[in-house]
Amino acid sequence: MSDLGLPARRSAVFLLDQVIGESKLLSELIGAGVLDRLAPEDRARAQRLTVETLRGLERADRILQRYLQKYPPLTVRNALRIGTIELCNGAAAHGVVNAMVAIISKHKHYGHLKGLVNAVLRKVATVGPEQWSNLRIPRLPKWLRGPLVVAWGGEAVLGMEAAFFAGAPLDLTAKNNALAVAEAVKGKVLPTGSVRVPVGEQVSAMPGFTAGDWWVQDAAAAVPARVLNAQPGEQILDLCAAPGGKTLQLVSGGGTVTAVDISAGRMERVAQNLVRTKLQADIQVADIFDINGQYDAILLDAPCSATGTIRRHPDLPFAKDGSDFADLIDTQGRMIDHALTLLRPGGRMVFCTCSLLPDEGEVQIDEALGRHSNLMVDRTALDIDGIDPKWITEEGGLRLRPDFWADNGNMDGFYLACLRKTV
């Protein structure tokens, strides 16, 4: 890593340009290899700077607007944002200012604005750190905040925003013994059975990783498979299975699991985790609408807006605007209908999405019940450890929100319901 951290900081500016200016998701960019040429430490630093800047973007802009008569081009503005975030979080002013000036000075279009960058960041270095803590927790963009306030109320959304700003700790699902895993990694067992550890240590270097004793999975994401409660001897179908945490849970329950996902690349990761954890499942790369057969239990983790995962993916509110959500909602309904044709009479299906929008959760179940007279919600399936009765919704589903467990590190947003096919 260079003295000024130029490769990492330059890459962070580029990532912000792509997210904010081109509506690209960080996962897509990183998956496409935009950081592959960086040294591992620079790659990690670029991602960290980008994520921290997206989380604190509103605060950075509020500080910067005091020193800008008009907003400069996006690339320059993003360099200023990153610099402001670093300065306000204790980075040495000399290194930050010199690095951002160097990055802009070499830009073929905006090099003439290096003096602006120098002057503004020097002012931020003087007063920014004191101003930072006095600013409000950043708000979600209006396109998302408005519907969430309508759904859950202003106080709940403020709690969600606090969770998004704080970021996410690291949650693990134990293959066998959660208490033993917690002791080994110096974590704690959460009420629902996940193990929570502070972020910081490299995952692959943690005790038990190589042995396959656990896998990374947010506590909320681990609940649907616990509700499905796979039993030995059952034929179980895991639809939209990648990245595979739920597949591993279902296999651990003793069932014979078929895991299906349309992404070959993502399913390769599932296969690797199965090998690491010494578990077995039938992996199929396919469109779920091409799947046939009959199963005792099905887990359908449908593609969705992912609005419940913003504390881990702060790029989403800036890369999306909600315009494609209607198509997702339609696809979810069709997936429910097709999955039910694969479910044996008397069988059960857990439908879930990592969304905070009722149209992708509560409304989907209400509408599915209206379309299928042989369908009922199994409320008793929610009787598992750690579930607060207040989280159970009117139609019998489970609504998990980022503002829950505020004193315990919060959780992702999720919706799930267990459906029974009567005939």
C-alpha positions as CSV (number, residue, x, y, z in Angstrom):
1,M,0.0,0.0,0.0
2,S,1.4,3.4,-1.0
3,D,2.1,6.1,1.6
4,L,-0.9,8.1,0.6
5,G,-3.1,5.1,0.0
6,L,-3.7,6.3,-3.6
7,P,-4.8,3.0,-5.1
8,A,-7.4,2.3,-2.4
9,R,-8.7,5.9,-2.3
10,R,-8.8,6.3,-6.1
11,S,-10.7,3.0,-6.3
12,A,-13.2,4.2,-3.7
13,V,-13.9,7.4,-5.7
14,F,-14.5,5.2,-8.7
15,L,-16.9,2.9,-6.8
16,L,-18.9,5.9,-5.6
17,D,-19.0,7.3,-9.1
18,Q,-20.5,4.0,-10.3
19,V,-23.0,3.6,-7.4
20,I,-24.3,7.1,-7.3
21,G,-23.8,8.1,-11.0
22,E,-24.4,4.8,-12.8
23,S,-26.8,3.1,-10.4
24,K,-24.4,0.1,-10.0
25,L,-24.5,-2.1,-6.9
26,L,-21.2,-2.7,-5.1
27,S,-21.7,-6.5,-5.3
28,E,-22.0,-6.3,-9.1
29,L,-18.9,-4.1,-9.4
30,I,-16.8,-6.2,-7.1
31,G,-18.1,-9.4,-8.7
32,A,-17.1,-8.0,-12.1
33,G,-13.5,-7.7,-10.8
34,V,-13.1,-3.9,-10.7
35,L,-10.8,-4.3,-7.6
36,D,-9.0,-7.4,-8.7
37,R,-5.8,-5.6,-9.6
38,L,-5.4,-4.1,-6.1
39,A,-3.3,-5.6,-3.4
40,P,-5.5,-7.4,-0.8
41,E,-5.0,-4.6,1.8
42,D,-5.9,-1.9,-0.8
43,R,-8.9,-3.9,-1.9
44,A,-10.2,-4.1,1.6
45,R,-9.5,-0.4,2.3
46,A,-11.3,0.7,-0.9
47,Q,-14.4,-1.3,0.1
48,R,-14.3,0.0,3.6
49,L,-13.9,3.7,2.5
50,T,-16.8,3.3,0.0
51,V,-19.1,1.7,2.5
52,E,-18.3,4.2,5.3
53,T,-18.9,7.1,2.9
54,L,-22.2,5.8,1.7
55,R,-23.4,5.3,5.3
56,G,-22.3,8.9,6.2
57,L,-23.1,10.6,2.9
58,E,-25.7,12.9,4.3
59,R,-23.5,14.1,7.1
60,A,-20.6,14.6,4.7
61,D,-22.7,16.7,2.3
62,R,-24.0,18.8,5.1
63,I,-20.5,19.7,6.2
64,L,-19.3,20.2,2.6
65,Q,-22.1,22.5,1.6
66,R,-20.8,25.1,4.0
67,Y,-17.7,25.5,2.0
68,L,-19.0,25.1,-1.6
69,Q,-20.9,27.8,-3.5
70,K,-22.0,25.2,-6.0
71,Y,-21.5,21.4,-6.2
72,P,-18.5,20.3,-8.3
73,P,-18.7,17.4,-10.8
74,L,-19.6,14.1,-9.2
75,T,-16.0,12.6,-9.2
76,V,-14.7,15.7,-7.4
77,R,-17.6,15.7,-5.0
78,N,-17.0,12.0,-4.2
79,A,-13.4,12.7,-3.5
80,L,-14.4,15.4,-1.1
81,R,-17.0,13.1,0.5
82,I,-14.4,10.4,1.1
83,G,-12.0,12.9,2.5
84,T,-14.6,14.4,4.8
85,I,-15.6,11.0,6.1
86,E,-12.0,10.1,6.8
87,L,-11.2,13.5,8.5
88,C,-14.3,13.4,10.6
89,N,-13.4,10.0,11.8
90,G,-9.9,10.8,13.0
91,A,-7.6,10.2,10.0
92,A,-4.5,12.4,9.8
93,A,-5.3,15.6,7.9
94,H,-2.0,15.7,6.0
95,G,-2.4,12.3,4.4
96,V,-6.1,12.7,3.5
97,V,-5.8,16.1,2.0
98,N,-2.6,15.3,0.0
99,A,-4.1,12.0,-1.3
100,M,-7.3,13.6,-2.5
101,V,-5.5,16.5,-4.1
102,A,-3.2,14.0,-5.9
103,I,-6.1,12.0,-7.2
104,I,-7.9,15.0,-8.6
105,S,-4.8,16.6,-10.0
106,K,-4.2,13.6,-12.2
107,H,-7.8,13.5,-13.5
108,K,-7.8,14.3,-17.2
109,H,-11.0,16.4,-16.9
110,Y,-11.0,17.8,-13.4
111,G,-7.3,18.4,-12.6
112,H,-7.9,22.1,-12.5
113,L,-10.1,21.6,-9.4
114,K,-7.2,20.4,-7.2
115,G,-7.0,23.7,-5.5
116,L,-10.7,23.6,-4.6
117,V,-10.2,20.1,-3.1
118,N,-7.2,21.3,-1.1
119,A,-8.9,24.4,0.2
120,V,-12.2,22.7,1.2
121,L,-10.6,19.7,2.9
122,R,-8.3,21.9,4.9
123,K,-11.3,23.7,6.2
124,V,-13.1,20.4,7.0
125,A,-10.0,19.2,8.8
126,T,-10.2,22.2,11.1
127,V,-13.9,22.1,12.1
128,G,-15.4,18.9,10.6
129,P,-14.7,16.5,13.4
130,E,-16.5,18.7,15.9
131,Q,-19.4,19.3,13.6
132,W,-19.8,15.6,12.7
133,S,-21.2,14.3,16.0
134,N,-23.7,17.2,16.1
135,L,-25.4,16.2,12.8
136,R,-28.5,13.9,12.7
137,I,-28.3,10.3,11.8
138,P,-28.4,10.2,8.0
139,R,-31.9,9.7,6.5
140,L,-32.9,7.3,3.8
141,P,-33.6,8.7,0.3
142,K,-37.2,9.9,0.0
143,W,-38.2,7.2,-2.5
144,L,-37.7,4.6,0.2
145,R,-38.2,6.5,3.4
146,G,-41.7,7.6,2.5
147,P,-43.1,4.1,2.0
148,L,-41.4,2.8,5.1
149,V,-42.9,5.6,7.2
150,V,-46.3,4.7,5.9
151,A,-45.8,1.0,6.6
152,W,-44.1,1.2,10.0
153,G,-44.3,4.8,11.3
154,G,-41.7,7.5,11.7
155,E,-40.2,6.3,15.0
156,A,-39.6,2.8,13.7
157,V,-37.9,4.2,10.6
158,L,-35.6,6.4,12.7
159,G,-34.6,3.2,14.5
160,M,-33.9,1.5,11.2
161,E,-31.8,4.5,10.0
162,A,-29.8,4.3,13.2
163,A,-29.2,0.6,12.5
164,F,-28.2,1.3,8.9
165,F,-25.7,4.0,10.1
166,A,-24.2,1.7,12.7
167,G,-23.5,-1.1,10.2
168,A,-23.7,-4.8,11.0
169,P,-21.8,-7.1,13.4
170,L,-20.8,-10.5,12.1
171,D,-23.3,-13.3,12.7
172,L,-22.5,-17.0,12.4
173,T,-24.7,-20.1,12.3
174,A,-23.2,-23.1,14.0
175,K,-23.3,-26.5,12.3
176,N,-23.9,-28.2,15.6
177,N,-23.1,-26.5,18.9
178,A,-23.7,-22.7,19.1
179,L,-22.3,-22.4,22.6
180,A,-19.0,-24.1,21.6
181,V,-18.7,-21.8,18.5
182,A,-19.4,-18.7,20.6
183,E,-16.7,-19.7,23.1
184,A,-14.2,-20.4,20.3
185,V,-14.8,-17.1,18.5
186,K,-15.3,-15.0,21.6
187,G,-18.9,-14.2,20.6
188,K,-22.3,-14.5,22.2
189,V,-25.3,-16.6,21.4
190,L,-28.3,-14.6,20.4
191,P,-31.9,-15.4,21.5
192,T,-32.6,-17.1,18.1
193,G,-29.5,-19.3,18.3
194,S,-27.1,-17.4,16.0
195,V,-23.6,-16.4,17.3
196,R,-22.7,-12.7,17.1
197,V,-19.1,-11.4,17.0
198,P,-17.7,-7.9,16.4
199,V,-16.6,-7.1,12.9
200,G,-12.8,-6.9,12.5
201,E,-11.1,-10.3,12.3
202,Q,-10.7,-11.9,8.9
203,V,-13.4,-14.5,8.6
204,S,-11.2,-17.3,7.2
205,A,-8.8,-16.9,10.1
206,M,-11.4,-17.4,12.8
207,P,-11.4,-20.6,14.9
208,G,-13.6,-23.2,13.3
209,F,-13.7,-21.8,9.8
210,T,-11.5,-24.4,8.2
211,A,-13.1,-27.2,10.2
212,G,-16.5,-26.1,8.9
213,D,-18.0,-25.6,12.3
214,W,-20.0,-22.5,11.2
215,W,-20.9,-20.2,8.3
216,V,-21.6,-16.5,8.1
217,Q,-25.3,-15.7,8.1
218,D,-27.2,-12.8,9.5
219,A,-29.4,-13.7,12.5
220,A,-32.6,-12.7,10.7
221,A,-31.6,-14.7,7.6
222,A,-31.2,-17.8,9.8
223,V,-34.8,-17.7,11.0
224,P,-36.7,-19.0,7.9
225,A,-34.9,-22.4,7.9
226,R,-35.5,-22.7,11.6
227,V,-39.2,-22.1,11.0
228,L,-39.2,-24.7,8.2
229,N,-37.7,-27.1,10.7
230,A,-36.3,-29.8,8.4
231,Q,-36.7,-33.3,9.6
232,P,-34.6,-36.5,8.9
233,G,-36.0,-38.4,5.9
234,E,-37.8,-35.4,4.4
235,Q,-37.4,-34.4,0.8
236,I,-36.7,-30.7,0.9
237,L,-36.4,-28.1,-1.9
238,D,-34.5,-24.9,-1.3
239,L,-35.4,-22.4,-4.1
240,C,-33.3,-19.4,-4.9
241,A,-30.7,-21.0,-2.6
242,A,-27.6,-18.9,-3.1
243,P,-25.5,-17.8,-1.2
244,G,-26.4,-21.0,0.7
245,G,-26.7,-20.3,4.4
246,K,-30.2,-21.7,4.5
247,T,-29.2,-24.8,2.4
248,L,-26.5,-25.6,5.0
249,Q,-29.1,-25.2,7.8
250,L,-31.6,-27.5,6.1
251,V,-29.0,-30.2,5.5
252,S,-27.9,-29.9,9.1
253,G,-31.5,-30.8,10.0
254,G,-31.1,-34.2,8.4
255,G,-33.3,-33.8,5.3
256,T,-32.4,-34.7,1.8
257,V,-32.0,-31.2,0.2
258,T,-32.2,-30.1,-3.4
259,A,-30.8,-26.6,-3.7
260,V,-31.8,-24.6,-6.8
261,D,-30.5,-21.2,-8.1
262,I,-30.2,-19.6,-11.5
263,S,-26.7,-18.3,-10.9
264,A,-23.9,-20.7,-11.6
265,G,-21.3,-18.4,-10.0
266,R,-23.3,-18.0,-6.8
267,M,-24.0,-21.8,-6.6
268,E,-20.3,-22.4,-6.9
269,R,-19.9,-20.6,-3.5
270,V,-22.7,-22.9,-2.1
271,A,-20.8,-25.9,-3.3
272,Q,-17.6,-24.7,-1.7
273,N,-19.3,-24.1,1.7
274,L,-20.9,-27.6,1.5
275,V,-17.4,-29.0,1.1
276,R,-16.0,-26.9,3.9
277,T,-18.7,-27.9,6.3
278,K,-18.7,-31.6,5.2
279,L,-22.4,-31.4,4.3
280,Q,-24.1,-32.8,1.2
281,A,-26.9,-31.4,-1.0
282,D,-28.1,-31.9,-4.6
283,I,-27.1,-28.6,-6.3
284,Q,-29.0,-27.6,-9.4
285,V,-28.3,-24.5,-11.5
286,A,-31.7,-23.8,-13.0
287,D,-34.7,-21.4,-13.3
288,I,-37.1,-22.4,-10.6
289,F,-40.0,-22.4,-13.1
290,D,-38.2,-25.4,-14.8
291,I,-38.2,-27.5,-11.6
292,N,-40.7,-30.3,-11.2
293,G,-41.2,-33.1,-8.7
294,Q,-42.9,-33.4,-5.3
295,Y,-41.4,-32.4,-2.0
296,D,-42.3,-32.6,1.7
297,A,-41.1,-29.1,2.5
298,I,-40.0,-26.1,0.5
299,L,-38.1,-22.9,1.4
300,L,-38.6,-20.1,-1.1
301,D,-36.3,-17.2,-0.5
302,A,-37.6,-15.1,-3.4
303,P,-35.7,-12.3,-5.2
304,C,-36.7,-9.0,-3.7
305,S,-35.7,-5.4,-3.2
306,A,-33.3,-6.4,-0.4
307,T,-34.3,-3.2,1.5
308,G,-33.9,-5.1,4.7
309,T,-30.1,-5.5,4.2
310,I,-29.1,-1.9,3.9
311,R,-27.0,-2.0,7.1
312,R,-24.7,-4.4,5.3
313,H,-25.3,-2.9,1.8
314,P,-25.5,0.9,2.1
315,D,-25.2,1.3,-1.6
316,L,-28.7,0.0,-2.3
317,P,-30.6,3.2,-1.6
318,F,-28.3,5.2,-3.9
319,A,-28.1,2.6,-6.7
320,K,-31.9,1.9,-6.8
321,D,-34.9,4.1,-7.0
322,G,-37.7,1.5,-6.6
323,S,-38.6,1.6,-10.3
324,D,-38.0,-2.2,-10.8
325,F,-39.8,-3.3,-7.7
326,A,-43.1,-3.9,-9.4
327,D,-41.5,-6.6,-11.6
328,L,-40.0,-8.2,-8.5
329,I,-43.3,-8.3,-6.7
330,D,-45.0,-9.9,-9.8
331,T,-42.2,-12.5,-10.0
332,Q,-42.6,-13.4,-6.3
333,G,-46.3,-14.1,-6.7
334,R,-45.6,-16.4,-9.7
335,M,-42.8,-18.2,-7.8
336,I,-45.2,-18.9,-4.9
337,D,-47.8,-20.3,-7.3
338,H,-45.2,-22.6,-9.0
339,A,-43.6,-23.7,-5.7
340,L,-47.0,-24.8,-4.5
341,T,-47.3,-27.2,-7.4
342,L,-44.1,-28.9,-6.1
343,L,-45.4,-29.3,-2.6
344,R,-47.0,-32.6,-1.5
345,P,-50.5,-32.4,0.2
346,G,-49.9,-31.8,3.8
347,G,-46.5,-30.3,3.1
348,R,-45.2,-26.9,4.3
349,M,-43.5,-24.0,2.5
350,V,-41.7,-21.1,4.1
351,F,-41.9,-18.0,1.9
352,C,-39.4,-15.2,2.8
353,T,-37.9,-12.0,1.5
354,C,-35.2,-9.7,2.9
355,S,-37.5,-6.8,2.3
356,L,-39.0,-4.1,4.5
357,L,-41.9,-3.4,2.0
358,P,-45.2,-5.1,2.9
359,D,-45.9,-5.6,-0.8
360,E,-43.1,-8.2,-0.7
361,G,-44.2,-9.9,2.4
362,E,-47.6,-9.5,4.2
363,V,-49.4,-8.6,1.0
364,Q,-47.9,-11.5,-0.9
365,I,-49.3,-14.0,1.6
366,D,-52.7,-12.3,1.8
367,E,-52.9,-12.6,-2.0
368,A,-51.6,-16.1,-2.1
369,L,-54.3,-17.2,0.3
370,G,-56.9,-15.6,-1.9
371,R,-55.6,-17.5,-5.0
372,H,-55.3,-20.9,-3.3
373,S,-58.2,-22.4,-1.3
374,N,-56.1,-25.3,-0.2
375,L,-53.6,-23.1,1.6
376,M,-53.4,-22.0,5.2
377,V,-50.8,-20.2,7.4
378,D,-49.2,-22.3,10.1
379,R,-48.8,-20.0,13.0
380,T,-47.5,-22.7,15.3
381,A,-44.3,-23.0,13.1
382,L,-43.3,-19.6,14.6
383,D,-43.0,-21.1,18.1
384,I,-39.2,-21.2,18.1
385,D,-36.6,-19.8,20.5
386,G,-36.1,-16.0,20.5
387,I,-39.2,-15.0,18.6
388,D,-41.0,-12.0,20.2
389,P,-44.8,-12.5,19.8
390,K,-45.0,-8.8,18.8
391,W,-43.2,-9.7,15.6
392,I,-46.0,-12.0,14.4
393,T,-48.2,-10.2,11.9
394,E,-52.0,-10.2,11.5
395,E,-52.0,-12.8,8.7
396,G,-49.7,-15.1,10.7
397,G,-46.3,-14.3,9.2
398,L,-43.2,-13.0,11.0
399,R,-41.9,-9.4,10.4
400,L,-38.3,-8.8,11.4
401,R,-37.0,-5.3,11.3
402,P,-33.6,-3.5,11.6
403,D,-34.8,-1.5,14.6
404,F,-35.4,-4.7,16.6
405,W,-32.7,-5.7,19.1
406,A,-31.5,-2.1,19.3
407,D,-29.5,-2.9,22.4
408,N,-28.1,-6.1,20.9
409,G,-26.7,-4.9,17.6
410,N,-30.0,-5.0,15.6
411,M,-30.8,-7.4,12.7
412,D,-31.6,-7.4,9.0
413,G,-35.1,-6.8,7.8
414,F,-37.0,-10.0,6.8
415,Y,-40.5,-11.3,6.3
416,L,-41.5,-14.9,6.4
417,A,-44.5,-17.1,6.7
418,C,-45.0,-20.8,6.9
419,L,-47.8,-22.1,4.6
420,R,-49.5,-25.5,4.7
421,K,-51.0,-27.2,1.7
422,T,-54.1,-28.9,3.0
423,V,-55.0,-31.2,0.0
